[in-house]
Each structure stands twice: as C-alpha cells, then as structure tokens.
Amino acid sequence: MQIELEEFLEEVKFQMLEWDTLTEEDILGWEKKARKWLNSYRDTKHLISKKRDDIYLRIKNEDVASEHARLYYRAKRDNQFEEYWKTFNLFSC
C-alpha cells in the first residue's frame, strides 16, 4: 500500500490522541523522531517515491498507523522509549 508521507504522519498522530496519557508534547516528539529516522533511512525494500512535491511511502497495510500509536503508548506506559526507538520502523510494526 502506498500513502503520502504527511497524510500518514497525521494519521498516526490522530490515532495517538485515543490514548489519554499521550500528551501533545509526546505526539510531536514522536513526529520529530520519526522524521529524523526517515531522513536516515537507506533500505530500498520500502521505496520512498516522489511524485511532484509529495513523498509517498510503501507500508504493509492501513493498520500500521494505529499500531504505531499503540506501540508508542505502551512505550510511554512502560517507560520503554529507548527500546521503542531501537526497533522503530515507520513502514511496519
């Protein structure tokens, strides 16, 4: 499945709003780190294609956004942010 980057990031952040314990600061922090990860991503398995000025990502399915929100919530709940970011992959969970 292919999705535009900004649309995908907004969907993940929207899904994160379901978890009351995730603050706006948490959510924006996630976005910042996810963008940093994406800028350093070099694997061609999940090609990132540019169409005009938009960037499109290839993700496993539409559940990836809600899974990111759930895993991030669990990382906060369990104080496991370091482990979360060690295994982070924007394209799949």
MOPAC internal coordinates of N, CA, C and O (Angstrom, degrees):
PM7 1SCF
backbone

  N    0.0000 0     0.00 0     0.00 0    0    0    0
  C    1.4482 1     0.00 0     0.00 0    1    0    0
  C    1.5281 1   108.33 1     0.00 0    2    1    0
  O    1.2310 1   120.99 1   -40.39 1    3    2    1
  N    1.3062 1   115.71 1   139.61 1    3    2    1
  C    1.4589 1   120.44 1   179.91 1    5    3    2
  C    1.5277 1   108.93 1  -113.57 1    6    5    3
  O    1.2310 1   120.89 1   -41.51 1    7    6    5
  N    1.3380 1   115.90 1   138.49 1    7    6    5
  C    1.4632 1   120.87 1  -178.65 1    9    7    6
  C    1.5275 1   109.07 1  -143.97 1   10    9    7
  O    1.2310 1   120.76 1   -33.74 1   11   10    9
  N    1.2930 1   116.15 1   146.26 1   11   10    9
  C    1.4628 1   121.43 1   179.19 1   13   11   10
  C    1.5335 1   108.38 1   -70.66 1   14   13   11
  O    1.2310 1   120.39 1   -42.68 1   15   14   13
  N    1.3181 1   116.86 1   137.32 1   15   14   13
  C    1.4562 1   123.27 1  -174.50 1   17   15   14
  C    1.5212 1   112.89 1   -52.86 1   18   17   15
  O    1.2310 1   119.91 1   127.02 1   19   18   17
  N    1.3166 1   117.78 1   -52.98 1   19   18   17
  C    1.4648 1   120.87 1  -176.17 1   21   19   18
  C    1.5250 1   111.03 1   -62.72 1   22   21   19
  O    1.2310 1   120.46 1   140.51 1   23   22   21
  N    1.3082 1   116.73 1   -39.49 1   23   22   21
  C    1.4651 1   121.08 1   177.79 1   25   23   22
  C    1.5336 1   110.26 1   -62.74 1   26   25   23
  O    1.2310 1   120.53 1   137.75 1   27   26   25
  N    1.3154 1   116.58 1   -42.25 1   27   26   25
  C    1.4589 1   121.29 1  -179.61 1   29   27   26
  C    1.5285 1   111.13 1   -64.81 1   30   29   27
  O    1.2310 1   120.47 1   132.90 1   31   30   29
  N    1.3250 1   116.70 1   -47.10 1   31   30   29
  C    1.4615 1   120.02 1  -179.87 1   33   31   30
  C    1.5276 1   110.91 1   -61.96 1   34   33   31
  O    1.2310 1   120.30 1   139.15 1   35   34   33
  N    1.3100 1   117.04 1   -40.85 1   35   34   33
  C    1.4670 1   120.50 1   178.06 1   37   35   34
  C    1.5259 1   110.88 1   -64.27 1   38   37   35
  O    1.2310 1   120.03 1   142.35 1   39   38   37
  N    1.3175 1   117.56 1   -37.65 1   39   38   37
  C    1.4628 1   120.68 1   178.71 1   41   39   38
  C    1.5298 1   111.28 1   -65.94 1   42   41   39
  O    1.2310 1   120.13 1   137.90 1   43   42   41
  N    1.3175 1   117.36 1   -42.10 1   43   42   41
  C    1.4644 1   120.36 1   177.52 1   45   43   42
  C    1.5244 1   109.40 1   -61.86 1   46   45   43
  O    1.2310 1   120.17 1   133.33 1   47   46   45
  N    1.3210 1   117.28 1   -46.67 1   47   46   45
  C    1.4644 1   120.48 1  -179.38 1   49   47   46
  C    1.5309 1   110.77 1   -62.86 1   50   49   47
  O    1.2310 1   120.11 1   140.82 1   51   50   49
  N    1.3167 1   117.40 1   -39.18 1   51   50   49
  C    1.4626 1   121.13 1   177.07 1   53   51   50
  C    1.5245 1   110.28 1   -61.69 1   54   53   51
  O    1.2310 1   120.65 1   136.00 1   55   54   53
  N    1.3215 1   116.37 1   -44.00 1   55   54   53
  C    1.4657 1   120.87 1   178.99 1   57   55   54
  C    1.5273 1   110.79 1   -62.99 1   58   57   55
  O    1.2310 1   120.12 1   145.52 1   59   58   57
  N    1.3197 1   117.39 1   -34.48 1   59   58   57
  C    1.4612 1   121.37 1   179.58 1   61   59   58
  C    1.5242 1   112.15 1   -65.97 1   62   61   59
  O    1.2310 1   120.23 1   154.78 1   63   62   61
  N    1.3257 1   117.16 1   -25.22 1   63   62   61
  C    1.4614 1   120.72 1   178.88 1   65   63   62
  C    1.5244 1   112.14 1   -64.26 1   66   65   63
  O    1.2310 1   120.10 1   160.82 1   67   66   65
  N    1.3277 1   117.41 1   -19.18 1   67   66   65
  C    1.4623 1   121.48 1   178.22 1   69   67   66
  C    1.5308 1   111.85 1   -66.60 1   70   69   67
  O    1.2310 1   120.63 1   156.14 1   71   70   69
  N    1.3196 1   116.41 1   -23.86 1   71   70   69
  C    1.4580 1   121.28 1  -177.46 1   73   71   70
  C    1.5263 1   108.56 1   -96.72 1   74   73   71
  O    1.2310 1   120.46 1   -70.87 1   75   74   73
  N    1.3252 1   116.72 1   109.13 1   75   74   73
  C    1.4664 1   122.15 1  -175.53 1   77   75   74
  C    1.5179 1   113.58 1   -59.04 1   78   77   75
  O    1.2310 1   120.14 1   151.86 1   79   78   77
  N    1.3121 1   117.33 1   -28.14 1   79   78   77
  C    1.4638 1   119.76 1  -176.45 1   81   79   78
  C    1.5272 1   112.98 1   -79.47 1   82   81   79
  O    1.2310 1   120.10 1   167.63 1   83   82   81
  N    1.3309 1   117.41 1   -12.37 1   83   82   81
  C    1.4651 1   119.96 1   176.80 1   85   83   82
  C    1.5269 1   108.77 1   -86.26 1   86   85   83
  O    1.2310 1   120.99 1   -62.46 1   87   86   85
  N    1.3157 1   115.72 1   117.54 1   87   86   85
  C    1.4586 1   121.19 1  -179.00 1   89   87   86
  C    1.5279 1   109.83 1   -85.16 1   90   89   87
  O    1.2310 1   121.11 1   -10.85 1   91   90   89
  N    1.3134 1   115.48 1   169.15 1   91   90   89
  C    1.4541 1   120.31 1   175.40 1   93   91   90
  C    1.5282 1   110.14 1   -59.38 1   94   93   91
  O    1.2310 1   120.59 1   141.47 1   95   94   93
  N    1.3159 1   116.48 1   -38.53 1   95   94   93
  C    1.4646 1   121.28 1   177.96 1   97   95   94
  C    1.5425 1   110.49 1   -62.66 1   98   97   95
  O    1.2310 1   120.18 1   138.21 1   99   98   97
  N    1.3250 1   117.27 1   -41.79 1   99   98   97
  C    1.4631 1   121.18 1   176.99 1  101   99   98
  C    1.5256 1   110.78 1   -60.46 1  102  101   99
  O    1.2310 1   121.07 1   133.24 1  103  102  101
  N    1.3140 1   115.56 1   -46.76 1  103  102  101
  C    1.4592 1   121.36 1  -175.86 1  105  103  102
  C    1.5287 1   110.87 1   -66.27 1  106  105  103
  O    1.2310 1   120.23 1   135.43 1  107  106  105
  N    1.3181 1   117.17 1   -44.57 1  107  106  105
  C    1.4646 1   120.02 1   178.35 1  109  107  106
  C    1.5287 1   111.15 1   -67.62 1  110  109  107
  O    1.2310 1   120.58 1   146.81 1  111  110  109
  N    1.3267 1   116.50 1   -33.19 1  111  110  109
  C    1.4652 1   120.65 1   175.44 1  113  111  110
  C    1.5142 1   111.18 1   -64.48 1  114  113  111
  O    1.2310 1   120.70 1   139.77 1  115  114  113
  N    1.3418 1   116.28 1   -40.23 1  115  114  113
  C    1.4580 1   120.40 1   176.29 1  117  115  114
  C    1.5302 1   110.00 1   -60.28 1  118  117  115
  O    1.2310 1   120.72 1   132.45 1  119  118  117
  N    1.3348 1   116.23 1   -47.55 1  119  118  117
  C    1.4586 1   119.95 1  -178.37 1  121  119  118
  C    1.5273 1   111.07 1   -59.46 1  122  121  119
  O    1.2310 1   120.33 1   136.20 1  123  122  121
  N    1.3093 1   116.97 1   -43.80 1  123  122  121
  C    1.4656 1   121.22 1  -179.33 1  125  123  122
  C    1.5293 1   110.56 1   -60.77 1  126  125  123
  O    1.2310 1   120.35 1   133.56 1  127  126  125
  N    1.3294 1   116.94 1   -46.44 1  127  126  125
  C    1.4644 1   120.11 1  -179.80 1  129  127  126
  C    1.5286 1   111.89 1   -69.55 1  130  129  127
  O    1.2310 1   120.28 1   144.82 1  131  130  129
  N    1.3251 1   117.08 1   -35.18 1  131  130  129
  C    1.4721 1   120.17 1   178.02 1  133  131  130
  C    1.5288 1   110.10 1   -64.82 1  134  133  131
  O    1.2310 1   120.28 1   138.60 1  135  134  133
  N    1.3204 1   117.08 1   -41.40 1  135  134  133
  C    1.4718 1   120.28 1   177.35 1  137  135  134
  C    1.5293 1   110.93 1   -65.55 1  138  137  135
  O    1.2310 1   120.28 1   140.99 1  139  138  137
  N    1.3165 1   117.08 1   -39.01 1  139  138  137
  C    1.4643 1   120.78 1   177.57 1  141  139  138
  C    1.5234 1   109.91 1   -63.20 1  142  141  139
  O    1.2310 1   120.30 1   135.83 1  143  142  141
  N    1.3310 1   117.03 1   -44.17 1  143  142  141
  C    1.4599 1   121.54 1   177.34 1  145  143  142
  C    1.5306 1   109.96 1   -59.31 1  146  145  143
  O    1.2310 1   120.62 1   134.81 1  147  146  145
  N    1.3175 1   116.41 1   -45.19 1  147  146  145
  C    1.4574 1   121.32 1  -178.43 1  149  147  146
  C    1.5269 1   111.37 1   -61.95 1  150  149  147
  O    1.2310 1   120.23 1   141.02 1  151  150  149
  N    1.3216 1   117.16 1   -38.98 1  151  150  149
  C    1.4654 1   120.61 1   179.21 1  153  151  150
  C    1.5211 1   112.45 1   -65.14 1  154  153  151
  O    1.2310 1   120.40 1   154.63 1  155  154  153
  N    1.3302 1   116.84 1   -25.37 1  155  154  153
  C    1.4706 1   119.61 1   179.64 1  157  155  154
  C    1.5269 1   112.58 1   -99.16 1  158  157  155
  O    1.2310 1   119.87 1   179.98 1  159  158  157
  N    1.3172 1   117.85 1    -0.02 1  159  158  157
  C    1.4607 1   122.79 1  -177.29 1  161  159  158
  C    1.5229 1   110.72 1   -69.49 1  162  161  159
  O    1.2310 1   120.40 1   -51.02 1  163  162  161
  N    1.3197 1   116.84 1   128.98 1  163  162  161
  C    1.4626 1   120.40 1  -176.78 1  165  163  162
  C    1.5276 1   114.25 1  -125.45 1  166  165  163
  O    1.2310 1   119.40 1   174.79 1  167  166  165
  N    1.3193 1   118.76 1    -5.21 1  167  166  165
  C    1.4586 1   122.43 1  -177.79 1  169  167  166
  C    1.5286 1   109.54 1   -72.76 1  170  169  167
  O    1.2310 1   120.13 1   -48.53 1  171  170  169
  N    1.3239 1   117.36 1   131.47 1  171  170  169
  C    1.4641 1   120.04 1  -178.48 1  173  171  170
  C    1.5227 1   112.44 1   -89.84 1  174  173  171
  O    1.2310 1   119.75 1  -179.32 1  175  174  173
  N    1.3304 1   118.09 1     0.68 1  175  174  173
  C    1.4578 1   121.34 1   179.73 1  177  175  174
  C    1.5337 1   111.48 1   -60.46 1  178  177  175
  O    1.2310 1   120.74 1   140.99 1  179  178  177
  N    1.2993 1   116.18 1   -39.01 1  179  178  177
  C    1.4693 1   121.53 1   177.78 1  181  179  178
  C    1.5233 1   107.42 1  -112.73 1  182  181  179
  O    1.2310 1   121.21 1   -98.01 1  183  182  181
  N    1.2965 1   115.29 1    81.99 1  183  182  181
  C    1.4617 1   119.45 1  -175.66 1  185  183  182
  C    1.5132 1   111.43 1   -58.46 1  186  185  183
  O    1.2310 1   121.71 1   -38.33 1  187  186  185
  N    1.2879 1   114.33 1   141.67 1  187  186  185
  C    1.4564 1   121.98 1   173.44 1  189  187  186
  C    1.5196 1   105.06 1  -106.60 1  190  189  187
  O    1.2310 1   120.69 1   -63.56 1  191  190  189
  N    1.2902 1   116.29 1   116.44 1  191  190  189
  C    1.4548 1   118.51 1  -177.20 1  193  191  190
  C    1.5125 1   110.81 1  -109.75 1  194  193  191
  O    1.2310 1   121.35 1   -33.75 1  195  194  193
  N    1.3030 1   115.02 1   146.25 1  195  194  193
  C    1.4619 1   120.85 1   176.99 1  197  195  194
  C    1.5245 1   108.60 1  -105.65 1  198  197  195
  O    1.2310 1   121.21 1   -50.46 1  199  198  197
  N    1.2929 1   115.29 1   129.54 1  199  198  197
  C    1.4590 1   121.77 1   174.55 1  201  199  198
  C    1.5152 1   105.71 1  -125.97 1  202  201  199
  O    1.2310 1   121.15 1   -67.91 1  203  202  201
  N    1.2979 1   115.41 1   112.09 1  203  202  201
  C    1.4623 1   122.27 1  -171.50 1  205  203  202
  C    1.5189 1   108.22 1    60.00 1  206  205  203
  O    1.2310 1   119.47 1    60.15 1  207  206  205
  N    1.3193 1   118.62 1  -119.85 1  207  206  205
  C    1.4642 1   120.79 1  -179.74 1  209  207  206
  C    1.5233 1   112.53 1  -103.71 1  210  209  207
  O    1.2310 1   120.34 1  -176.47 1  211  210  209
  N    1.3263 1   116.95 1     3.53 1  211  210  209
  C    1.4570 1   120.65 1  -177.84 1  213  211  210
  C    1.5167 1   110.61 1   -96.64 1  214  213  211
  O    1.2310 1   120.89 1   -30.68 1  215  214  213
  N    1.3298 1   115.89 1   149.32 1  215  214  213
  C    1.4598 1   121.93 1   176.00 1  217  215  214
  C    1.5193 1   107.27 1  -108.62 1  218  217  215
  O    1.2310 1   120.93 1   -49.30 1  219  218  217
  N    1.3198 1   115.84 1   130.70 1  219  218  217
  C    1.4546 1   121.65 1   178.91 1  221  219  218
  C    1.5136 1   109.98 1  -112.59 1  222  221  219
  O    1.2310 1   121.32 1   -39.62 1  223  222  221
  N    1.3227 1   115.09 1   140.38 1  223  222  221
  C    1.4526 1   122.23 1   179.68 1  225  223  222
  C    1.5181 1   109.35 1  -110.18 1  226  225  223
  O    1.2310 1   120.45 1   -31.55 1  227  226  225
  N    1.2890 1   116.75 1   148.45 1  227  226  225
  C    1.4573 1   121.62 1   172.41 1  229  227  226
  C    1.5240 1   107.08 1  -102.07 1  230  229  227
  O    1.2310 1   120.90 1   -65.22 1  231  230  229
  N    1.3268 1   115.89 1   114.78 1  231  230  229
  C    1.4614 1   121.20 1  -179.71 1  233  231  230
  C    1.5262 1   109.26 1  -118.60 1  234  233  231
  O    1.2310 1   121.43 1   -16.96 1  235  234  233
  N    1.3330 1   114.86 1   163.04 1  235  234  233
  C    1.4591 1   121.48 1  -175.83 1  237  235  234
  C    1.5320 1   112.08 1   -61.85 1  238  237  235
  O    1.2310 1   120.54 1   128.68 1  239  238  237
  N    1.3269 1   116.57 1   -51.32 1  239  238  237
  C    1.4647 1   121.32 1   179.86 1  241  239  238
  C    1.5290 1   109.26 1  -164.72 1  242  241  239
  O    1.2310 1   121.09 1     0.86 1  243  242  241
  N    1.3121 1   115.51 1  -179.14 1  243  242  241
  C    1.4669 1   120.23 1  -175.86 1  245  243  242
  C    1.5218 1   113.45 1   -72.49 1  246  245  243
  O    1.2310 1   119.62 1   167.42 1  247  246  245
  N    1.3204 1   118.33 1   -12.58 1  247  246  245
  C    1.4569 1   121.69 1   178.99 1  249  247  246
  C    1.5251 1   113.35 1   -79.58 1  250  249  247
  O    1.2310 1   119.68 1   171.62 1  251  250  249
  N    1.3187 1   118.21 1    -8.38 1  251  250  249
  C    1.4571 1   121.61 1  -177.24 1  253  251  250
  C    1.5295 1   111.04 1   -60.53 1  254  253  251
  O    1.2310 1   119.68 1   140.55 1  255  254  253
  N    1.3134 1   118.21 1   -39.45 1  255  254  253
  C    1.4726 1   121.12 1  -179.10 1  257  255  254
  C    1.5262 1   111.26 1   -62.65 1  258  257  255
  O    1.2310 1   119.93 1   131.33 1  259  258  257
  N    1.3286 1   117.73 1   -48.67 1  259  258  257
  C    1.4645 1   119.76 1  -179.58 1  261  259  258
  C    1.5196 1   111.21 1   -68.07 1  262  261  259
  O    1.2310 1   119.86 1   148.39 1  263  262  261
  N    1.3151 1   117.88 1   -31.61 1  263  262  261
  C    1.4623 1   120.75 1   177.58 1  265  263  262
  C    1.5266 1   110.90 1   -67.51 1  266  265  263
  O    1.2310 1   120.10 1   141.40 1  267  266  265
  N    1.3366 1   117.41 1   -38.60 1  267  266  265
  C    1.4646 1   120.54 1   175.22 1  269  267  266
  C    1.5278 1   110.48 1   -60.79 1  270  269  267
  O    1.2310 1   120.67 1   136.29 1  271  270  269
  N    1.3151 1   116.32 1   -43.71 1  271  270  269
  C    1.4709 1   120.28 1   179.46 1  273  271  270
  C    1.5204 1   110.30 1   -61.68 1  274  273  271
  O    1.2310 1   120.24 1   135.19 1  275  274  273
  N    1.3257 1   117.15 1   -44.81 1  275  274  273
  C    1.4643 1   121.62 1  -178.99 1  277  275  274
  C    1.5318 1   111.31 1   -63.66 1  278  277  275
  O    1.2310 1   120.62 1   133.77 1  279  278  277
  N    1.3233 1   116.41 1   -46.23 1  279  278  277
  C    1.4631 1   119.85 1  -179.29 1  281  279  278
  C    1.5223 1   111.97 1   -65.56 1  282  281  279
  O    1.2310 1   120.30 1   142.64 1  283  282  281
  N    1.3149 1   117.03 1   -37.36 1  283  282  281
  C    1.4614 1   120.30 1   178.76 1  285  283  282
  C    1.5319 1   110.34 1   -67.51 1  286  285  283
  O    1.2310 1   120.86 1   138.85 1  287  286  285
  N    1.3289 1   115.96 1   -41.15 1  287  286  285
  C    1.4621 1   119.96 1   175.56 1  289  287  286
  C    1.5307 1   110.68 1   -58.20 1  290  289  287
  O    1.2310 1   120.61 1   133.05 1  291  290  289
  N    1.3256 1   116.44 1   -46.95 1  291  290  289
  C    1.4659 1   120.34 1   179.68 1  293  291  290
  C    1.5261 1   111.76 1   -61.83 1  294  293  291
  O    1.2310 1   120.81 1   141.29 1  295  294  293
  N    1.3349 1   116.06 1   -38.71 1  295  294  293
  C    1.4623 1   119.76 1   178.50 1  297  295  294
  C    1.5264 1   110.35 1   -61.76 1  298  297  295
  O    1.2310 1   120.41 1   138.90 1  299  298  297
  N    1.3241 1   116.82 1   -41.10 1  299  298  297
  C    1.4662 1   119.51 1   178.42 1  301  299  298
  C    1.5225 1   110.38 1   -68.58 1  302  301  299
  O    1.2310 1   120.93 1   133.32 1  303  302  301
  N    1.3186 1   115.84 1   -46.68 1  303  302  301
  C    1.4643 1   120.61 1  -178.87 1  305  303  302
  C    1.5309 1   111.38 1   -57.12 1  306  305  303
  O    1.2310 1   120.75 1   138.57 1  307  306  305
  N    1.3181 1   116.18 1   -41.43 1  307  306  305
  C    1.4614 1   121.87 1  -175.57 1  309  307  306
  C    1.5234 1   112.91 1   -96.20 1  310  309  307
  O    1.2310 1   120.45 1  -173.73 1  311  310  309
  N    1.3324 1   116.75 1     6.27 1  311  310  309
  C    1.4611 1   121.96 1  -177.97 1  313  311  310
  C    1.5378 1   110.95 1    52.71 1  314  313  311
  O    1.2310 1   121.22 1  -128.71 1  315  314  313
  N    1.3339 1   115.27 1    51.29 1  315  314  313
  C    1.4617 1   122.29 1  -175.69 1  317  315  314
  C    1.5338 1   112.04 1  -124.04 1  318  317  315
  O    1.2310 1   120.43 1  -145.38 1  319  318  317
  N    1.3307 1   116.78 1    34.62 1  319  318  317
  C    1.4602 1   119.48 1  -178.51 1  321  319  318
  C    1.5196 1   112.18 1   -58.38 1  322  321  319
  O    1.2310 1   119.87 1   140.07 1  323  322  321
  N    1.3118 1   117.86 1   -39.93 1  323  322  321
  C    1.4649 1   120.74 1  -178.52 1  325  323  322
  C    1.5277 1   110.39 1   -60.42 1  326  325  323
  O    1.2310 1   120.18 1   134.02 1  327  326  325
  N    1.3142 1   117.26 1   -45.98 1  327  326  325
  C    1.4705 1   121.06 1   178.85 1  329  327  326
  C    1.5261 1   110.86 1   -65.35 1  330  329  327
  O    1.2310 1   120.60 1   140.49 1  331  330  329
  N    1.3211 1   116.45 1   -39.51 1  331  330  329
  C    1.4648 1   121.04 1   179.22 1  333  331  330
  C    1.5264 1   110.20 1   -57.04 1  334  333  331
  O    1.2310 1   120.23 1   131.71 1  335  334  333
  N    1.3199 1   117.17 1   -48.29 1  335  334  333
  C    1.4570 1   120.48 1  -176.05 1  337  335  334
  C    1.5308 1   112.42 1   -73.88 1  338  337  335
  O    1.2310 1   119.88 1   156.18 1  339  338  337
  N    1.3183 1   117.84 1   -23.82 1  339  338  337
  C    1.4698 1   120.09 1   176.47 1  341  339  338
  C    1.5225 1   111.45 1   -65.59 1  342  341  339
  O    1.2310 1   120.45 1   145.70 1  343  342  341
  N    1.3211 1   116.74 1   -34.30 1  343  342  341
  C    1.4605 1   120.75 1  -177.52 1  345  343  342
  C    1.5281 1   113.00 1  -105.75 1  346  345  343
  O    1.2310 1   120.44 1  -172.85 1  347  346  345
  N    1.3022 1   116.76 1     7.15 1  347  346  345
  C    1.4739 1   121.89 1  -175.74 1  349  347  346
  C    1.5250 1   111.71 1   -59.93 1  350  349  347
  O    1.2310 1   121.08 1   -44.69 1  351  350  349
  N    1.3096 1   115.54 1   135.31 1  351  350  349
  C    1.4670 1   122.77 1   172.80 1  353  351  350
  C    1.5108 1   106.64 1  -145.89 1  354  353  351
  O    1.2310 1   120.03 1   -65.02 1  355  354  353
  N    1.2990 1   117.54 1   114.98 1  355  354  353
  C    1.4640 1   121.75 1  -175.96 1  357  355  354
  C    1.5196 1   113.14 1   -63.00 1  358  357  355
  O    1.2310 1   120.34 1   154.46 1  359  358  357
  N    1.3224 1   116.95 1   -25.54 1  359  358  357
  C    1.4607 1   120.64 1  -173.07 1  361  359  358
  C    1.5169 1   114.21 1   -86.98 1  362  361  359
  O    1.2310 1   119.95 1   157.47 1  363  362  361
  N    1.2945 1   117.70 1   -22.53 1  363  362  361
  C    1.4554 1   120.36 1   179.87 1  365  363  362
  C    1.5146 1   109.28 1  -154.65 1  366  365  363
  O    1.2310 1   121.30 1   -15.70 1  367  366  365
  N    1.2947 1   115.12 1   164.30 1  367  366  365
  C    1.4622 1   120.49 1   178.63 1  369  367  366
  C    1.5141 1   109.08 1  -123.72 1  370  369  367
  O    1.2310 1   120.10 1   180.00 1  371  370  369

